[in-house]
Amino acid sequence: MSGDLASEVLRHYWWHSIDLGNGVVTPGCKSPEKHAEECRNYFDPIDLSGKSVLDVGAWNGFYSFESKRRGARRVVATDGFAWSHPDFQGRKSFDLARAALDMDVQAVEIDVADITAEQLGNFDVVLFLGVLYHLPNPIDGLRRVASLANELLIVETMLDFQDVNRPVMAFYHDNDPANDLSNFWWAPNVACLVTLLRGHGFSAIDCAVYEERRGVFHAWRQTGSRRCGPPSHAAVAERGASTTRQRQLSEGWRLIRRGLGLP
């Protein structure tokens, strides 16, 4: 049986290295060592026991399955681009891994631009890992996933303009530094993403920077399940707008809309 599984695995493209058991590991572009490092960065700060988790941009499903392994009560994996792309065929590889692992993970094929609470419901924890910079409209995408997170939103993204102390975001498009045609390549700085997250009502935000230009943000609405902050070598100050300033901006925008007769 493991021989049949190994042969089937080789018929698919893999971004994630997933241990399917019996010596079969999917040949992902990300190594098992890289996954282990990322799991520490993403999951160690949160106790997932009994939580509901939404994995946006799940692709092969590594982080969906890891959430289940860490005690999540319910896990829903979503993807659009990678699952429907004729070359990646990510939904087939996800289904293969899910069946091999016998994991109770629900799959919903949907683009970020179509995500709503009416479509998916709300979740204790939402994973938004390596997705933001692929989107043509990252601010709307962040708004959509943030609205589904009852306790915690975890965002991983590329960063730029870290030497600027005000919120800014780079847009590369035709000058994609990774030569990846699936990317629109937006890259905020820490201050920008923190300001956006605070605007969506997150009261506490843990920020960490890895490999100079990769940021991990744990945005908390409530911190009852928070185990720890980021490691000291990676932790950075928020440098975003204060909660008071954000309230002032929100009130100013409300008054402008009212003056224009807008709802």
Backbone as CSV, one residue per row, in Angstrom:
resi,resn,N_x,N_y,N_z,CA_x,CA_y,CA_z,C_x,C_y,C_z
1,MET,0.827,-1.215,0.000,0.000,0.000,0.000,0.859,1.262,0.000
2,SER,1.960,1.261,0.801,2.832,2.429,0.833,3.489,2.648,-0.519
3,GLY,3.783,1.556,-1.252,4.352,1.693,-2.590,3.389,2.360,-3.537
4,ASP,2.106,1.984,-3.479,1.087,2.620,-4.309,0.954,4.099,-3.960
5,LEU,0.980,4.415,-2.659,0.863,5.807,-2.227,2.058,6.615,-2.708
6,ALA,3.246,6.056,-2.573,4.459,6.758,-3.012,4.406,7.048,-4.504
7,SER,3.904,6.106,-5.279,3.788,6.313,-6.727,2.771,7.405,-7.039
8,GLU,1.665,7.405,-6.312,0.637,8.414,-6.531,1.138,9.805,-6.141
9,VAL,1.902,9.881,-5.062,2.463,11.155,-4.615,3.299,11.795,-5.714
10,LEU,4.066,10.996,-6.432,4.969,11.524,-7.458,4.229,12.047,-8.682
11,ARG,2.940,11.802,-8.769,2.154,12.314,-9.893,1.699,13.756,-9.678
12,HIS,1.978,14.296,-8.491,1.467,15.621,-8.143,2.593,16.603,-7.843
13,TYR,2.248,17.893,-7.973,3.172,18.967,-7.593,2.940,19.282,-6.113
14,TRP,4.041,19.415,-5.370,3.929,19.636,-3.922,4.705,20.881,-3.511
15,TRP,4.025,21.777,-2.822,4.686,22.897,-2.178,5.063,22.526,-0.748
16,HIS,4.235,21.699,-0.114,4.463,21.285,1.268,5.083,19.886,1.337
17,SER,5.962,19.697,2.295,6.511,18.371,2.600,5.682,17.781,3.740
18,ILE,4.858,16.803,3.425,3.923,16.242,4.393,4.271,14.780,4.633
19,ASP,4.483,14.428,5.876,4.767,13.036,6.247,3.457,12.264,6.260
20,LEU,3.294,11.390,5.279,2.059,10.623,5.143,2.122,9.278,5.859
21,GLY,3.251,9.011,6.512,3.403,7.745,7.225,4.024,6.666,6.372
22,ASN,4.516,5.617,7.018,5.139,4.476,6.322,6.286,4.903,5.410
23,GLY,7.004,5.948,5.834,8.169,6.388,5.074,7.871,7.237,3.864
24,VAL,6.617,7.614,3.653,6.241,8.416,2.489,6.133,9.882,2.904
25,VAL,6.974,10.725,2.322,6.946,12.164,2.570,6.818,12.865,1.229
26,THR,5.865,13.757,1.114,5.680,14.444,-0.162,6.896,15.329,-0.457
27,PRO,7.364,15.365,-1.703,8.583,16.114,-2.057,8.301,17.597,-2.256
28,GLY,8.001,18.290,-1.159,7.627,19.690,-1.240,8.793,20.629,-1.471
29,CYS,8.485,21.795,-2.042,9.509,22.832,-2.205,9.984,23.328,-0.847
30,LYS,9.099,23.295,0.135,9.486,23.616,1.508,9.937,22.338,2.190
31,SER,11.097,22.376,2.806,11.652,21.189,3.455,10.934,20.906,4.772
32,PRO,11.015,19.671,5.269,10.460,19.370,6.596,11.068,20.248,7.688
33,GLU,12.337,20.580,7.556,12.991,21.443,8.549,12.390,22.850,8.526
34,LYS,12.096,23.352,7.334,11.479,24.670,7.219,10.082,24.656,7.816
35,HIS,9.337,23.591,7.554,7.999,23.470,8.145,8.068,23.452,9.664
36,ALA,9.032,22.718,10.217,9.162,22.639,11.672,9.430,24.023,12.260
37,GLU,10.285,24.795,11.595,10.577,26.159,12.052,9.326,27.029,11.992
38,GLU,8.603,26.935,10.887,7.399,27.746,10.738,6.323,27.350,11.742
39,CYS,6.212,26.068,12.023,5.226,25.625,13.014,5.522,26.224,14.383
40,ARG,6.784,26.298,14.742,7.139,26.941,16.008,6.716,28.415,15.984
41,ASN,6.970,29.083,14.862,6.654,30.505,14.769,5.154,30.764,14.766
42,TYR,4.401,29.904,14.085,2.963,30.125,13.947,2.170,29.602,15.144
43,PHE,2.479,28.363,15.548,1.575,27.645,16.451,1.991,27.627,17.918
44,ASP,3.272,27.754,18.208,3.675,27.673,19.611,3.023,28.745,20.488
45,PRO,2.731,29.955,19.964,2.104,30.963,20.827,0.640,30.711,21.167
46,ILE,-0.007,29.703,20.560,-1.439,29.511,20.751,-1.758,28.069,21.124
47,ASP,-2.645,27.895,22.086,-3.159,26.577,22.424,-4.378,26.317,21.550
48,LEU,-4.253,25.389,20.603,-5.330,25.113,19.658,-6.334,24.086,20.165
49,SER,-6.144,23.587,21.346,-7.025,22.539,21.864,-8.487,23.001,21.848
50,GLY,-9.320,22.245,21.141,-10.745,22.533,21.097,-11.150,23.707,20.237
51,LYS,-10.207,24.292,19.487,-10.504,25.472,18.686,-11.023,25.100,17.303
52,SER,-11.737,26.033,16.701,-12.070,25.929,15.281,-11.058,26.770,14.510
53,VAL,-10.560,26.209,13.400,-9.470,26.845,12.642,-9.849,26.916,11.165
54,LEU,-9.638,28.073,10.567,-9.785,28.260,9.128,-8.412,28.508,8.533
55,ASP,-8.028,27.710,7.535,-6.741,27.852,6.854,-7.008,28.411,5.456
56,VAL,-6.709,29.695,5.269,-6.968,30.370,3.993,-5.730,30.243,3.102
57,GLY,-5.909,29.679,1.917,-4.779,29.424,1.032,-4.043,28.166,1.441
58,ALA,-4.780,27.092,1.670,-4.230,25.868,2.283,-3.286,25.097,1.366
59,TRP,-3.476,25.179,0.076,-2.715,24.451,-0.942,-2.690,22.953,-0.623
60,ASN,-1.506,22.359,-0.353,-1.445,20.913,-0.089,-1.985,20.537,1.282
61,GLY,-2.136,21.528,2.180,-2.813,21.284,3.446,-1.954,21.094,4.674
62,PHE,-0.650,21.334,4.579,0.219,21.053,5.727,-0.271,21.719,7.000
63,TYR,-0.615,23.010,6.934,-0.967,23.739,8.156,-2.372,23.400,8.637
64,SER,-3.225,22.982,7.715,-4.534,22.464,8.127,-4.356,21.191,8.947
65,PHE,-3.542,20.282,8.443,-3.315,19.015,9.133,-2.575,19.238,10.452
66,GLU,-1.633,20.180,10.468,-0.900,20.470,11.696,-1.836,21.044,12.764
67,SER,-2.793,21.851,12.338,-3.776,22.385,13.289,-4.571,21.260,13.934
68,LYS,-4.945,20.285,13.127,-5.693,19.137,13.656,-4.822,18.326,14.599
69,ARG,-3.565,18.142,14.241,-2.645,17.396,15.114,-2.480,18.080,16.471
70,ARG,-2.581,19.406,16.459,-2.378,20.172,17.686,-3.665,20.345,18.484
71,GLY,-4.683,19.587,18.133,-5.872,19.523,18.981,-7.056,20.339,18.552
72,ALA,-7.002,20.960,17.376,-8.147,21.738,16.921,-9.378,20.848,16.787
73,ARG,-10.492,21.354,17.233,-11.749,20.593,17.175,-12.276,20.510,15.745
74,ARG,-12.191,21.612,15.027,-12.701,21.680,13.651,-11.713,22.466,12.811
75,VAL,-11.391,21.953,11.622,-10.482,22.637,10.701,-11.133,22.686,9.322
76,VAL,-11.148,23.878,8.745,-11.641,24.066,7.378,-10.493,24.637,6.547
77,ALA,-10.177,23.953,5.452,-9.138,24.401,4.528,-9.799,25.018,3.307
78,THR,-9.304,26.193,2.894,-9.832,26.821,1.685,-8.686,27.178,0.744
79,ASP,-9.002,27.177,-0.534,-8.074,27.657,-1.552,-8.859,27.884,-2.824
80,GLY,-8.316,28.676,-3.698,-8.928,28.913,-4.984,-7.905,28.705,-6.074
81,PHE,-6.917,29.594,-6.132,-5.925,29.578,-7.203,-5.165,28.261,-7.275
82,ALA,-4.526,27.854,-6.174,-3.674,26.658,-6.205,-4.487,25.391,-6.416
83,TRP,-5.712,25.369,-5.951,-6.539,24.170,-6.093,-7.105,24.020,-7.506
84,SER,-7.291,25.120,-8.203,-7.902,25.047,-9.532,-6.894,25.217,-10.669
85,HIS,-5.667,25.582,-10.343,-4.662,25.813,-11.386,-4.354,24.499,-12.114
86,PRO,-4.354,24.491,-13.448,-4.162,23.236,-14.188,-2.800,22.588,-13.991
87,ASP,-1.787,23.386,-13.658,-0.463,22.815,-13.417,-0.306,22.337,-11.973
88,PHE,-0.750,23.131,-11.018,-0.604,22.762,-9.604,-1.578,21.661,-9.195
89,GLN,-2.848,21.769,-9.638,-3.890,20.811,-9.267,-3.856,20.532,-7.758
90,GLY,-3.812,21.631,-7.014,-3.632,21.517,-5.571,-4.746,20.805,-4.839
91,ARG,-5.950,20.837,-5.368,-7.040,20.151,-4.675,-6.833,18.635,-4.692
92,LYS,-6.296,18.126,-5.791,-6.053,16.686,-5.875,-4.979,16.255,-4.877
93,SER,-3.921,17.050,-4.757,-2.865,16.693,-3.807,-3.359,16.837,-2.371
94,PHE,-4.187,17.851,-2.111,-4.772,18.006,-0.776,-5.627,16.791,-0.434
95,ASP,-6.488,16.385,-1.358,-7.367,15.239,-1.106,-6.563,13.959,-0.885
96,LEU,-5.474,13.801,-1.639,-4.624,12.621,-1.481,-4.005,12.593,-0.083
97,ALA,-3.453,13.722,0.349,-2.826,13.787,1.676,-3.859,13.601,2.779
98,ARG,-5.008,14.212,2.628,-6.059,14.091,3.652,-6.512,12.643,3.797
99,ALA,-6.657,11.953,2.676,-7.080,10.550,2.737,-5.988,9.677,3.348
100,ALA,-4.743,9.931,2.984,-3.642,9.127,3.516,-3.501,9.306,5.027
101,LEU,-3.736,10.528,5.489,-3.610,10.822,6.918,-4.891,10.509,7.688
102,ASP,-5.978,10.260,6.954,-7.290,10.022,7.565,-7.638,11.180,8.501
103,MET,-7.480,12.394,7.979,-7.718,13.609,8.756,-9.125,14.144,8.509
104,ASP,-9.792,14.512,9.579,-11.116,15.113,9.497,-10.958,16.614,9.288
105,VAL,-10.654,16.989,8.040,-10.477,18.391,7.672,-11.419,18.680,6.515
106,GLN,-12.262,19.688,6.693,-13.217,20.061,5.652,-12.530,20.904,4.596
107,ALA,-12.922,20.744,3.337,-12.338,21.516,2.241,-13.421,22.348,1.556
108,VAL,-13.112,23.634,1.337,-14.022,24.529,0.629,-13.213,25.274,-0.431
109,GLU,-13.573,25.089,-1.687,-12.859,25.757,-2.774,-13.461,27.134,-2.989
110,ILE,-12.707,28.165,-2.632,-13.212,29.532,-2.702,-12.038,30.494,-2.772
111,ASP,-12.170,31.553,-3.564,-11.150,32.584,-3.640,-11.270,33.519,-2.445
112,VAL,-10.163,34.138,-2.066,-10.179,35.085,-0.953,-11.191,36.196,-1.212
113,ALA,-11.302,36.645,-2.453,-12.201,37.748,-2.793,-13.664,37.404,-2.585
114,ASP,-13.972,36.121,-2.430,-15.361,35.688,-2.244,-15.657,35.268,-0.808
115,ILE,-14.670,35.326,0.060,-14.851,34.869,1.440,-15.740,35.843,2.212
116,THR,-16.755,35.280,2.865,-17.618,36.046,3.762,-18.005,35.150,4.926
117,ALA,-18.497,35.757,5.993,-18.993,34.982,7.131,-20.207,34.166,6.729
118,GLU,-20.991,34.680,5.791,-22.164,33.935,5.334,-21.757,32.655,4.614
119,GLN,-20.628,32.716,3.900,-20.148,31.548,3.157,-19.485,30.518,4.070
120,LEU,-18.710,30.981,5.045,-17.862,30.061,5.814,-18.158,30.035,7.303
121,GLY,-18.781,31.067,7.829,-18.960,31.155,9.276,-17.760,31.819,9.922
122,ASN,-17.760,31.826,11.246,-16.655,32.401,12.007,-15.849,31.310,12.692
123,PHE,-14.587,31.636,13.010,-13.661,30.660,13.570,-12.899,31.286,14.730
124,ASP,-12.464,30.423,15.650,-11.635,30.912,16.743,-10.312,31.458,16.204
125,VAL,-9.708,30.710,15.275,-8.392,31.053,14.742,-8.438,31.005,13.218
126,VAL,-7.877,32.026,12.580,-7.779,32.063,11.114,-6.307,32.150,10.733
127,LEU,-5.881,31.268,9.825,-4.521,31.270,9.291,-4.523,31.946,7.927
128,PHE,-3.640,32.931,7.762,-3.523,33.679,6.504,-2.034,33.754,6.189
129,LEU,-1.497,32.610,5.770,-0.045,32.409,5.706,0.446,32.440,4.256
130,GLY,1.276,33.427,3.933,1.839,33.502,2.587,0.822,33.768,1.513
131,VAL,-0.225,34.524,1.837,-1.301,34.783,0.880,-1.407,36.261,0.527
132,LEU,-1.210,37.131,1.483,-1.482,38.558,1.315,-0.861,39.129,0.052
133,TYR,0.408,38.809,-0.203,1.125,39.435,-1.315,0.760,38.846,-2.672
134,HIS,-0.025,37.774,-2.697,-0.509,37.218,-3.959,-1.770,37.921,-4.463
135,LEU,-2.392,38.729,-3.633,-3.729,39.229,-3.937,-3.699,40.530,-4.732
136,PRO,-4.597,40.693,-5.699,-4.699,41.981,-6.388,-5.198,43.083,-5.459
137,ASN,-5.965,42.695,-4.420,-6.464,43.677,-3.457,-6.194,43.151,-2.044
138,PRO,-4.978,43.330,-1.541,-4.634,42.747,-0.247,-5.379,43.366,0.925
139,ILE,-5.739,44.637,0.829,-6.440,45.282,1.936,-7.839,44.706,2.084
140,ASP,-8.513,44.479,0.967,-9.835,43.850,1.038,-9.723,42.402,1.495
141,GLY,-8.697,41.691,1.019,-8.513,40.310,1.452,-8.290,40.217,2.947
142,LEU,-7.464,41.109,3.485,-7.230,41.125,4.924,-8.517,41.438,5.675
143,ARG,-9.290,42.373,5.168,-10.571,42.700,5.808,-11.489,41.486,5.868
144,ARG,-11.536,40.734,4.795,-12.425,39.578,4.742,-12.023,38.498,5.748
145,VAL,-10.739,38.169,5.782,-10.327,37.092,6.701,-10.372,37.565,8.148
146,ALA,-10.077,38.851,8.379,-10.121,39.380,9.745,-11.528,39.304,10.312
147,SER,-12.525,39.496,9.470,-13.914,39.489,9.950,-14.358,38.114,10.429
148,LEU,-13.625,37.064,10.072,-14.004,35.699,10.458,-13.313,35.236,11.732
149,ALA,-12.335,36.002,12.223,-11.514,35.570,13.362,-12.108,36.070,14.674
150,ASN,-12.600,35.141,15.477,-13.170,35.518,16.772,-12.100,35.794,17.828
151,GLU,-10.986,35.043,17.775,-9.941,35.184,18.786,-8.605,35.637,18.216
152,LEU,-8.181,34.992,17.129,-6.820,35.212,16.637,-6.760,35.097,15.122
153,LEU,-6.039,36.039,14.511,-5.676,35.964,13.097,-4.158,35.907,13.010
154,ILE,-3.636,34.883,12.341,-2.188,34.762,12.147,-1.881,35.094,10.687
155,VAL,-1.069,36.125,10.479,-0.699,36.569,9.135,0.797,36.383,8.945
156,GLU,1.175,35.754,7.832,2.584,35.688,7.431,2.690,36.343,6.068
157,THR,3.674,37.237,5.908,3.783,37.952,4.648,5.198,38.434,4.407
158,MET,5.467,38.759,3.155,6.691,39.464,2.805,6.602,40.899,3.312
159,LEU,7.758,41.482,3.673,7.826,42.853,4.176,8.765,43.696,3.319
160,ASP,8.561,44.997,3.383,9.482,45.941,2.745,9.410,47.260,3.510
161,PHE,10.284,48.179,3.168,10.319,49.513,3.760,10.409,49.476,5.282
162,GLN,11.216,48.558,5.792,11.356,48.452,7.235,12.112,49.630,7.847
163,ASP,12.736,50.423,7.014,13.439,51.607,7.512,12.540,52.832,7.560
164,VAL,11.272,52.674,7.191,10.308,53.775,7.213,9.431,53.632,8.447
165,ASN,9.305,54.682,9.226,8.594,54.608,10.501,7.139,55.036,10.410
166,ARG,6.581,54.977,9.223,5.155,55.222,9.056,4.599,54.133,8.154
167,PRO,3.284,53.900,8.170,2.706,52.796,7.395,2.855,53.002,5.891
168,VAL,3.542,52.081,5.230,3.680,52.098,3.771,3.644,50.663,3.256
169,MET,3.320,50.540,1.959,3.298,49.226,1.324,3.885,49.330,-0.069
170,ALA,4.778,48.425,-0.419,5.380,48.404,-1.753,4.500,47.612,-2.710
171,PHE,4.531,48.015,-3.986,3.812,47.297,-5.041,4.774,47.078,-6.195
172,TYR,5.117,45.804,-6.453,6.115,45.490,-7.473,5.500,45.197,-8.836
173,HIS,4.525,44.327,-8.881,3.813,43.916,-10.095,4.778,43.376,-11.146
174,ASP,5.114,44.161,-12.203,5.952,43.652,-13.288,7.404,43.453,-12.877
175,ASN,7.764,43.981,-11.719,9.138,43.845,-11.233,9.161,42.904,-10.030
176,ASP,8.511,41.750,-10.183,8.411,40.764,-9.113,9.790,40.229,-8.750
177,PRO,10.243,40.406,-7.492,11.593,39.980,-7.129,11.783,38.472,-7.122
178,ALA,10.699,37.709,-7.111,10.825,36.257,-7.106,10.500,35.645,-8.465
179,ASN,10.191,36.484,-9.460,9.858,36.004,-10.796,8.711,35.002,-10.756
180,ASP,7.693,35.325,-9.956,6.541,34.452,-9.762,5.322,35.158,-10.334
181,LEU,4.793,34.651,-11.443,3.708,35.330,-12.135,2.384,35.261,-11.384
182,SER,2.317,34.446,-10.314,1.093,34.393,-9.516,1.031,35.540,-8.520
183,ASN,2.102,36.283,-8.372,2.184,37.340,-7.369,1.853,38.699,-7.950
184,PHE,1.046,39.468,-7.230,0.970,40.893,-7.480,2.069,41.584,-6.677
185,TRP,2.567,40.921,-5.683,3.697,41.364,-4.873,3.488,42.711,-4.200
186,TRP,2.558,42.689,-3.261,2.438,43.761,-2.291,3.294,43.377,-1.085
187,ALA,4.000,44.323,-0.516,4.810,44.051,0.667,4.697,45.227,1.629
188,PRO,3.910,45.085,2.708,3.796,46.167,3.681,5.006,46.205,4.602
189,ASN,5.153,47.287,5.337,6.072,47.248,6.471,5.286,46.899,7.729
190,VAL,5.984,46.704,8.831,5.313,46.297,10.067,4.264,47.321,10.474
191,ALA,4.625,48.595,10.396,3.693,49.644,10.812,2.407,49.609,10.004
192,CYS,2.519,49.331,8.715,1.340,49.274,7.855,0.413,48.137,8.260
193,LEU,0.962,46.946,8.407,0.108,45.804,8.716,-0.493,45.924,10.117
194,VAL,0.281,46.421,11.063,-0.249,46.616,12.408,-1.401,47.614,12.394
195,THR,-1.244,48.698,11.656,-2.300,49.710,11.575,-3.565,49.118,10.961
196,LEU,-3.409,48.337,9.899,-4.567,47.681,9.283,-5.235,46.715,10.252
197,LEU,-4.439,45.924,10.953,-4.995,44.947,11.887,-5.721,45.625,13.043
198,ARG,-5.159,46.714,13.547,-5.839,47.434,14.618,-7.151,48.033,14.125
199,GLY,-7.173,48.441,12.882,-8.406,48.948,12.305,-9.503,47.910,12.229
200,HIS,-9.132,46.629,12.263,-10.124,45.546,12.264,-10.435,45.061,13.677
201,GLY,-10.003,45.815,14.671,-10.437,45.558,16.041,-9.583,44.623,16.860
202,PHE,-8.387,44.294,16.397,-7.510,43.424,17.189,-6.821,44.259,18.266
203,SER,-6.934,43.815,19.507,-6.478,44.623,20.635,-5.009,44.431,20.964
204,ALA,-4.447,43.298,20.620,-3.035,43.018,20.891,-2.425,42.354,19.663
205,ILE,-1.234,42.791,19.278,-0.590,42.254,18.079,0.864,41.943,18.390
206,ASP,1.240,40.677,18.237,2.624,40.245,18.389,3.264,40.219,17.012
207,CYS,4.399,40.887,16.861,5.070,41.005,15.562,6.448,40.378,15.628
208,ALA,6.794,39.635,14.602,8.127,39.040,14.517,8.601,39.095,13.075
209,VAL,9.898,39.289,12.892,10.494,39.324,11.557,11.550,38.236,11.467
210,TYR,11.420,37.399,10.417,12.358,36.313,10.175,12.972,36.496,8.790
211,GLU,14.213,36.081,8.640,14.889,36.133,7.342,14.847,37.534,6.746
212,GLU,14.853,38.538,7.592,14.916,39.959,7.235,13.628,40.504,6.621
213,ARG,12.959,39.722,5.750,11.821,40.288,5.022,10.552,39.445,5.135
214,ARG,10.492,38.537,6.094,9.268,37.761,6.307,8.724,38.105,7.691
215,GLY,7.465,38.515,7.731,6.849,38.906,8.990,5.759,37.940,9.405
216,VAL,5.668,37.677,10.712,4.599,36.864,11.288,3.891,37.719,12.331
217,PHE,2.580,37.831,12.195,1.771,38.681,13.060,0.672,37.843,13.710
218,HIS,0.649,37.831,15.032,-0.440,37.219,15.782,-1.333,38.354,16.271
219,ALA,-2.495,38.485,15.656,-3.429,39.560,15.989,-4.544,38.992,16.851
220,TRP,-4.621,39.452,18.095,-5.519,38.876,19.097,-6.712,39.795,19.363
221,ARG,-7.898,39.197,19.380,-9.069,39.891,19.921,-9.192,39.599,21.417
222,GLN,-8.800,38.412,21.803,-8.742,38.018,23.209,-7.554,37.083,23.377
223,THR,-6.923,37.149,24.517,-5.628,36.483,24.689,-5.681,35.322,25.680
224,GLY,-6.865,34.783,25.946,-6.980,33.695,26.909,-6.209,32.448,26.520
225,SER,-6.014,32.213,25.231,-5.305,31.014,24.757,-3.867,31.321,24.357
226,ARG,-3.415,32.537,24.635,-2.057,32.937,24.265,-1.054,32.304,25.219
227,ARG,-0.122,31.545,24.653,0.908,30.877,25.453,2.145,31.741,25.636
228,CYS,2.542,32.447,24.590,3.775,33.224,24.640,3.800,34.187,23.477
229,GLY,4.754,35.115,23.528,4.993,36.007,22.409,6.052,35.420,21.499
230,PRO,6.471,36.186,20.502,7.511,35.697,19.584,8.855,35.617,20.294
231,PRO,9.791,34.823,19.767,11.126,34.748,20.375,11.818,36.103,20.344
232,SER,12.645,36.360,21.356,13.251,37.679,21.516,14.099,38.090,20.319
233,HIS,14.731,37.119,19.645,15.600,37.474,18.521,14.813,37.947,17.308
234,ALA,13.498,37.652,17.274,12.696,38.016,16.107,11.652,39.081,16.417
235,ALA,11.330,39.290,17.689,10.277,40.229,18.059,10.636,41.653,17.672
236,VAL,9.641,42.400,17.175,9.836,43.797,16.812,8.692,44.615,17.390
237,ALA,8.953,45.912,17.576,7.913,46.804,18.064,6.858,47.001,16.986
238,GLU,5.637,47.284,17.418,4.532,47.432,16.473,4.748,48.610,15.529
239,ARG,5.094,49.763,16.045,5.294,50.973,15.245,4.089,51.290,14.381
240,GLY,2.923,50.950,14.864,1.702,51.259,14.139,0.937,52.362,14.839
241,ALA,-0.181,52.729,14.274,-1.004,53.751,14.899,-1.536,53.245,16.226
242,SER,-1.580,54.104,17.216,-2.087,53.710,18.519,-3.583,53.464,18.440
243,THR,-4.102,52.769,19.451,-5.537,52.510,19.492,-6.301,53.824,19.550
244,THR,-5.798,54.786,20.334,-6.459,56.089,20.429,-6.487,56.778,19.077
245,ARG,-5.337,56.781,18.373,-5.269,57.402,17.058,-6.188,56.695,16.077
246,GLN,-6.271,55.383,16.171,-7.138,54.638,15.261,-8.601,55.007,15.493
247,ARG,-8.988,55.187,16.764,-10.361,55.614,17.064,-10.630,57.001,16.491
248,GLN,-9.625,57.888,16.586,-9.787,59.221,16.033,-9.983,59.172,14.515
249,LEU,-9.192,58.326,13.844,-9.326,58.187,12.396,-10.683,57.617,12.022
250,SER,-11.134,56.622,12.770,-12.431,55.999,12.500,-13.563,57.001,12.681
251,GLU,-13.480,57.799,13.751,-14.516,58.800,13.999,-14.499,59.873,12.917
252,GLY,-13.290,60.292,12.493,-13.190,61.276,11.428,-13.808,60.778,10.130
253,TRP,-13.541,59.521,9.803,-14.104,58.935,8.587,-15.616,58.818,8.692
254,ARG,-16.123,58.504,9.889,-17.578,58.412,10.086,-18.237,59.761,9.851
255,LEU,-17.621,60.829,10.353,-18.180,62.163,10.171,-18.145,62.591,8.707
256,ILE,-17.059,62.237,8.002,-16.979,62.567,6.574,-18.088,61.881,5.799
257,ARG,-18.288,60.589,6.087,-19.330,59.826,5.392,-20.719,60.417,5.685
258,ARG,-20.943,60.786,6.936,-22.235,61.356,7.291,-22.448,62.686,6.573
259,GLY,-21.356,63.498,6.493,-21.463,64.762,5.797,-21.769,64.620,4.310
260,LEU,-21.304,63.510,3.732,-21.554,63.224,2.307,-22.861,62.502,2.081
261,GLY,-23.559,62.191,3.173,-24.818,61.475,3.053,-24.663,59.998,2.758
262,LEU,-23.477,59.438,3.091,-23.222,58.021,2.841,-23.583,57.206,4.067
263,PRO,-23.966,55.919,3.889,-24.323,55.087,5.046,-23.107,54.770,5.891
